[in-house]
Amino acid sequence: MSGYRFYPTADARQDEIWDYTFNEWGEQQAEKYIVELHSHISKLANNKLLWWSLPASLTVPSDLSLSVYFSHYNQHYIFFRELSDGMIGVMTILHATMDIPVRLKEDLSNIND
């Protein structure tokens, strides 16, 4: 069984999701959404058949040589990579209404490894 880890940018995005959901729909809904988001990520960590490969030419900065995958959960896209220990590293989580290519490029530029 594999697991997952959050990069700082993904952790910050998760906090934004919590705050927005809490402010709009209350603590119970915020808790439910985050728990279900983590459940989805856990499924990703254990089943590569759920991964969609992101073409590197679209958004990965040219100085990074890494394979990026994504998955859709409710109103969010989860972007991640496979780590050397078999876990997945969640790099960012973006809402479907965001300018995803621009935000993704910004977030991936902050990855330091």
PyMOL commands that set and color helices and strands:
alter all, ss='L'
color gray80, all
select helices_A, chain A and resi 8-25+27-46+48-50+56-59+100-109
alter helices_A, ss='H'
color red, helices_A
select strands_A, chain A and resi 4-6+52-54+68-73+76-82+88-95
alter strands_A, ss='S'
color yellow, strands_A
deselect
rebuild
show_as cartoon
